[in-house]
Amino acid sequence: MMKWQKKGKIFDHNTFDIPWFKKNAMMPLPYVYDDKTLRIFATFCDDENIGRIGYVDVDINCPSKILGYSKEPIIDVGEPGAYDDNGVVTGSLFENEDDLYLFYSGYQLCRKIPYMIFSGAALSTDGGNSFKKLHSEVPMLDRIPCENTFRCVPNIIQQGTTFKMWYHANCISQLAWLKNKDGKLQPRYAEKYLESKELLRWSGAGESVLDFSDDDEHGLSIGSIWLEDGIYKCIYSVRSLSKGYRLGYAESKDGKDFQRMDEKLNLDVTPGDFDSEMMCYAKLIKLPDKTYIFYSGNHYGMAGIGYAELME
């Protein structure tokens, strides 16, 4: 069982005077910017809850200490009619020599369902200071017959000449939207797996890799995945009708068939704190002498982003 020490909230929308950051702070992506700095890429939402991607720089040895932040979005919403014209959210980072890829997901509003989400990539050649969208109009992960509403939050690792992706999508055989006790539609999605020989080209429908534990759960989304001692390990968000978001942990020998071991993570909400009702969108980063996990708190991150440090 893991032992974590919670370090508290780093920032929320009240921390900065940014006109495009007035509500949720979601899906933190920590990145070693230099030997003194962690850059936390994140989704900042405006008054209408439309997300744009920016960053906050923190002390690598004490992430509670803020060193700087982006004054403008590094990835903005798309043009009208594009798949990301109503918001973009962070997904994952992939480093390839001097290139840094940021995989993100874009929102489009709908009339009969609330929205659809598909995914693209942006490239930085200056160490994460600026990014250029590689999929401005048509997404990298577009709708297909088996996954026609959500294909988002891709996490990609490379093994040899094979790229492996874990992402979440709706299943055509199940309802993509459920009603909660207040009658509000909630998305239903599960984690899936794909392989490709090219980083930016993916085809076909994915294989499901995580199962719901009961009918109360309606969303599973991997935030961090890594290979350790020949075992694929992941930390993911669990979304339920009764509790909102919590975090889970799972392991797999092949990266496809994961066994849930949520109790091993040993990281839950803290009464009276910014994460008293919700913990979600967690991303783990391993440094030479420390391991941190960054996550969003109550109300999908409206209460801010915080972190914990692994003690054992």
C-alpha positions, 0 to 999 in steps of 0.5 A, spaced: 500 500 500 502 506 498 503 512 503 502 519 501 503 526 504 498 531 502 501 538 501 495 542 499 492 546 494 497 550 490 493 555 486 486 556 484 482 561 479 483 566 485 491 566 485 492 570 479 489 575 475 487 572 468 481 574 464 481 567 461 481 563 468 475 564 472 473 557 474 475 550 474 483 548 474 483 541 471 488 536 468 495 538 471 501 535 467 507 536 470 513 537 466 521 538 468 522 545 465 529 545 468 533 543 474 529 548 479 522 548 475 516 544 474 512 547 469 504 544 470 500 545 464 493 545 466 486 547 463 484 554 465 476 555 464 473 562 463 467 565 466 463 560 461 467 554 463 470 554 456 477 551 457 484 554 455 491 551 456 496 555 460 501 553 465 504 555 472 511 554 474 513 551 481 519 550 485 521 543 483 523 541 490 517 545 493 511 545 488 507 549 493 512 555 491 509 558 485 515 561 480 511 564 474 505 563 470 502 564 463 499 570 461 496 568 455 493 561 453 499 556 450 493 552 446 487 556 445 480 554 442 479 553 435 475 556 430 468 556 429 466 549 427 472 546 429 472 540 433 475 544 439 471 551 438 468 550 445 474 549 449 481 545 450 483 540 455 490 537 457 491 530 456 498 528 456 505 529 454 510 526 450 517 527 449 521 525 442 528 528 443 528 536 442 520 536 441 515 536 446 508 534 444 502 535 448 496 531 446 489 535 448 482 534 447 477 539 444 469 540 446 464 541 441 457 543 443 451 539 441 443 540 441 441 533 443 447 531 448 451 536 452 457 535 448 462 531 444 470 530 445 475 528 440 483 529 440 489 532 437 496 534 438 500 540 439 508 541 438 513 545 442 520 546 439 522 551 444 522 546 451 514 548 452 514 555 452 509 555 445 505 550 442 503 549 435 496 545 433 498 539 429 490 538 428 487 545 427 480 542 424 480 535 424 482 531 430 487 526 430 482 521 434 476 523 430 469 519 431 468 512 428 462 508 428 464 504 435 466 511 438 462 516 436 461 521 442 468 521 446 475 519 444 479 523 448 485 524 454 490 520 450 496 517 454 502 515 449 508 511 451 513 508 446 516 501 446 521 499 441 517 501 434 510 501 437 506 506 440 501 504 445 495 509 447 490 509 452 484 513 452 477 514 454 471 513 449 464 511 449 461 504 448 456 504 442 453 498 446 451 502 452 448 509 453 453 514 452 449 519 457 446 517 464 441 522 468 443 523 475 438 524 481 437 531 479 436 529 472 442 532 469 446 528 463 452 525 465 457 522 460 458 514 460 465 512 458 471 507 459 478 506 458 481 503 451 487 501 448 490 502 441 497 501 438 500 504 432 507 504 428 506 512 428 505 517 433 500 521 430 496 516 426 491 511 429 486 507 426 480 502 429 476 502 435 480 500 442 480 494 446 476 496 453 482 495 459 478 497 465 471 495 468 466 498 472 465 495 479 458 497 479 452 501 476 454 507 480 460 508 476 459 511 469 466 514 467 473 511 468 479 515 465 487 514 466 491 520 468 498 516 469 500 510 466 507 507 466 511 501 466 515 498 472 518 491 473 515 489 467 508 491 470 503 496 467 501 501 472 496 506 472 492 511 476 485 513 474 479 517 475 473 514 477 466 517 476 460 515 479 453 518 480 453 518 488 460 521 489 463 524 483 470 523 482 475 519 486 482 516 484 483 509 483 489 504 481 490 498 477 496 493 474 496 489 468 501 484 465 500 486 458 497 493 458 490 491 456 487 487 461 488 491 468 486 488 475 483 494 479 487 495 486 484 501 488 485 500 495 493 500 494 493 507 492 491 509 499 489 516 497 482 519 498 478 526 500 480 530 506 474 533 510 474 540 510 479 541 505 479 543 497 479 536 496 473 534 501 468 532 496 472 530 489 479 528 487 480 527 479 485 528 473 491 526 477 498 525 474 504 522 477 511 524 476 517 521 478 523 525 479 530 522 482 529 523 489 521 524 489 515 522 486 509 527 486 502 526 484 498 533 482 490 533 481 484 537 481 479 538 487 472 539 488 467 541 483 472 539 477 477 543 480 474 549 481 477 549 488 483 548 485 489 544 483 494 541 489 499 535 490 501 529 494 508 526 495 509 519 495 513 517 502 513 509 501 
